[in-house]
Amino acid sequence: MRNNASDQTIKKNYLQTYRFLIGEYEQVKSGTHPRFKLAREFYETYHTDRRSFLKYYNRYKQSGNEEDLLPGKRGPKYKTRRPSLPDEQQVLELRSLGNNKFVIANQLKQKSDTFNPSPSGVYNILKRYGKNRLKQVDKTIKRKIIKERMGQLGHIDCNHLSQSIIRGQHRKLYLLCVLDDYSRVAWAEVIEDITALTVMFSAMRCMQVIKQKFGIQFEEMIADNGPEFGTAVSQNKRNHPFERMLV
């Protein structure tokens, strides 16, 4: 009861302050204020941030409801940002097989057109259910589900190289590497940038070498959330060079 009374007092004082400020501001707008000729003088005198004041003022003028003058909670509403229970169950089922957040996000992207969480979104779901850290039993299961054959899953990643690694080079260079999950066979190539086209052609050459030298043809490819791999593209991912190359 005491907290409720305190909240009501704060609310009352907040609205009373805003009523006063709105009255002063509208006099400034109409040119009838006895002290202020400019709105800037009004903001400076009452130590009010222009953007914050106008946000609440315009919201109030549109609705006519004084409740809109009260500050609301930040961010989207709880129900709009949390996935449905069936979608969360998909994440938990994939986690029970020992998959990390990147693998889970990649598999869901391939399975569904409606539920495509980012790796960080997957992590939030796992954390909510206490599954963000694998227990020893889960780690044992993970070791047992290594891919059954070469080429079943490939991993690809880009890393920035220190200037001291390659002798005689004093420019920014990157290392792109493609790795087979089952055999751990890998092939890497040094590239000058990580733009989408450069990464696409470099990945294509690495996969071609692995195919020619080791007979490995990849069925699936997993990458991190880097924009060079297309996973950060918000609209049509199929228009990204790397994603187009994999089709």
C-alpha positions in Angstrom: 0.0 0.0 0.0 2.9 2.3 0.9 4.6 1.7 -2.5 1.3 2.3 -4.3 0.7 5.6 -2.5 4.3 6.7 -3.3 3.8 5.8 -7.0 0.6 7.8 -7.1 2.3 10.8 -5.6 5.2 10.7 -8.1 2.6 10.3 -10.9 0.6 13.3 -9.6 3.7 15.5 -9.4 5.0 14.4 -12.8 1.6 15.3 -14.5 1.4 18.6 -12.6 4.9 19.6 -13.8 4.0 18.7 -17.4 0.7 20.7 -17.3 2.7 23.7 -16.3 5.4 23.2 -19.0 2.7 22.6 -21.7 0.9 25.8 -20.7 4.2 27.8 -20.9 5.2 26.2 -24.1 1.9 26.9 -25.9 2.2 30.6 -24.9 5.7 30.6 -26.5 4.3 29.1 -29.6 1.5 31.6 -29.9 3.8 34.5 -29.2 2.0 35.6 -26.0 4.4 34.6 -23.4 5.5 37.5 -21.1 9.1 36.3 -20.8 10.1 34.0 -23.6 10.2 34.9 -27.3 12.0 31.7 -28.4 11.4 28.1 -27.5 15.1 27.8 -26.8 14.8 30.2 -23.9 11.9 28.1 -22.6 14.0 24.9 -22.7 17.0 26.5 -21.1 15.1 28.1 -18.3 13.3 24.9 -17.2 16.3 22.6 -17.9 14.1 20.6 -20.3 15.5 18.5 -23.2 13.8 19.6 -26.4 13.5 16.1 -28.0 12.1 14.5 -24.8 9.6 17.3 -24.2 8.3 17.3 -27.8 8.0 13.5 -27.8 5.6 13.5 -24.9 3.9 16.8 -25.9 3.1 15.5 -29.4 1.9 12.2 -28.0 -0.4 13.9 -25.6 -1.8 16.3 -28.2 -2.6 13.4 -30.6 -4.4 11.3 -27.9 -5.6 13.9 -25.5 -4.8 11.5 -22.7 -2.6 12.8 -19.9 -1.4 9.2 -19.3 0.7 9.6 -22.4 2.8 12.2 -20.6 4.1 9.5 -18.3 7.3 7.7 -19.3 6.8 4.2 -20.5 9.0 1.1 -20.3 11.6 1.0 -23.0 11.8 -1.7 -25.7 9.1 -3.8 -27.4 6.3 -5.3 -25.4 7.1 -8.7 -23.8 4.8 -10.7 -25.9 6.0 -9.2 -29.2 9.7 -10.1 -28.7 9.5 -13.6 -27.2 9.1 -16.5 -29.6 6.2 -18.9 -29.2 6.5 -21.9 -27.0 6.7 -24.3 -30.1 9.5 -22.3 -31.5 11.4 -22.3 -28.3 10.9 -26.1 -28.1 12.6 -26.4 -31.5 15.6 -24.6 -30.1 15.7 -26.8 -26.9 15.4 -30.0 -29.0 18.4 -29.0 -31.1 20.3 -28.0 -28.0 19.6 -31.4 -26.5 21.7 -32.9 -29.3 24.7 -30.8 -28.2 24.5 -28.1 -30.9 25.8 -24.6 -30.2 23.9 -21.4 -30.9 25.4 -20.9 -34.4 24.5 -24.5 -35.5 21.0 -24.1 -34.1 20.4 -20.8 -35.8 21.7 -22.2 -39.1 19.5 -25.3 -38.9 16.4 -23.3 -38.1 17.0 -21.0 -41.0 17.0 -24.0 -43.3 13.9 -25.6 -41.8 11.6 -22.6 -41.4 10.7 -19.4 -43.2 8.9 -17.9 -40.2 11.2 -18.6 -37.3 14.8 -17.6 -38.1 16.4 -16.4 -34.8 19.9 -15.0 -34.8 22.6 -16.8 -32.7 22.1 -14.2 -30.0 18.4 -14.9 -30.1 19.0 -18.6 -29.7 21.3 -17.8 -26.8 18.6 -15.8 -25.0 16.2 -18.7 -25.3 18.8 -21.2 -24.0 19.6 -18.8 -21.1 15.9 -18.5 -20.2 15.7 -22.3 -19.8 19.1 -22.7 -18.1 20.5 -24.5 -21.2 23.1 -21.9 -22.2 25.9 -24.0 -20.7 26.3 -27.6 -21.6 26.5 -30.0 -18.7 28.9 -32.9 -18.7 26.2 -35.3 -19.9 25.4 -32.9 -22.8 29.1 -32.7 -23.8 29.3 -36.5 -23.9 26.2 -36.6 -26.2 27.8 -33.9 -28.4 30.9 -36.0 -28.9 28.8 -38.9 -30.0 27.0 -37.1 -32.7 29.9 -36.3 -35.0 28.9 -36.2 -38.6 28.6 -39.6 -40.2 30.6 -38.9 -43.4 32.8 -36.4 -45.1 31.1 -33.5 -46.8 28.0 -33.7 -44.6 28.7 -30.4 -43.0 31.4 -27.7 -43.7 32.5 -24.8 -41.6 33.7 -21.5 -42.9 35.1 -18.4 -41.2 37.2 -15.3 -41.8 39.9 -13.9 -39.4 42.0 -10.8 -39.5 45.7 -11.5 -39.7 48.3 -9.6 -37.7 50.8 -7.7 -39.8 53.6 -9.7 -38.1 52.4 -13.1 -39.3 53.3 -12.7 -43.0 56.9 -11.5 -43.4 57.3 -8.5 -45.6 53.6 -7.6 -45.6 52.5 -4.3 -44.1 48.8 -4.2 -45.1 45.6 -5.5 -43.8 45.0 -9.2 -44.7 42.5 -11.8 -43.8 42.5 -15.6 -43.7 39.4 -17.5 -45.0 39.2 -21.2 -44.0 36.9 -24.0 -45.0 36.8 -27.1 -42.8 35.1 -30.5 -43.1 33.3 -31.3 -39.8 33.8 -35.1 -40.1 37.4 -35.4 -41.3 38.7 -32.0 -40.0 40.3 -31.5 -43.4 40.7 -27.8 -44.0 41.9 -25.4 -46.7 42.7 -21.7 -46.1 43.4 -18.8 -48.4 44.8 -15.3 -47.6 42.5 -12.5 -49.0 42.8 -8.7 -49.0 39.3 -7.8 -47.8 36.2 -9.5 -46.6 33.7 -7.9 -48.9 30.9 -10.3 -50.1 32.3 -10.9 -53.6 35.9 -11.5 -52.4 34.7 -14.0 -49.7 32.4 -15.7 -52.2 35.2 -16.3 -54.8 37.7 -17.3 -52.1 35.3 -19.8 -50.6 34.5 -21.2 -54.0 38.3 -21.8 -54.6 38.8 -23.4 -51.2 35.8 -25.8 -51.7 37.0 -26.6 -55.2 40.5 -27.5 -53.9 39.0 -29.7 -51.1 36.8 -31.5 -53.7 39.7 -32.1 -56.1 42.3 -33.2 -53.6 40.2 -35.0 -51.1 37.0 -35.8 -52.9 34.8 -33.9 -50.4 31.6 -32.3 -51.8 29.8 -30.3 -49.1 26.1 -30.8 -48.6 25.7 -28.0 -46.0 27.8 -25.1 -45.0 27.7 -23.2 -41.7 29.1 -19.7 -41.0 28.9 -17.2 -38.2 26.8 -14.0 -38.3 29.2 -12.0 -40.4 27.7 -9.8 -43.2 30.3 -11.3 -45.6 28.3 -14.6 -45.4 24.9 -13.0 -45.9 23.5 -13.9 -42.4 23.2 -10.2 -41.5 21.2 -9.3 -44.6 17.7 -8.3 -43.4 15.6 -8.6 -46.5 16.2 -11.3 -49.2 19.2 -13.4 -48.2 19.1 -15.2 -51.6 20.4 -12.0 -53.2 23.6 -12.1 -51.3 26.6 -13.4 -53.4 27.8 -16.0 -50.8 24.3 -17.4 -50.3 23.7 -17.5 -54.1 26.9 -19.4 -54.5 25.7 -22.1 -52.1 22.4 -22.6 -53.9 
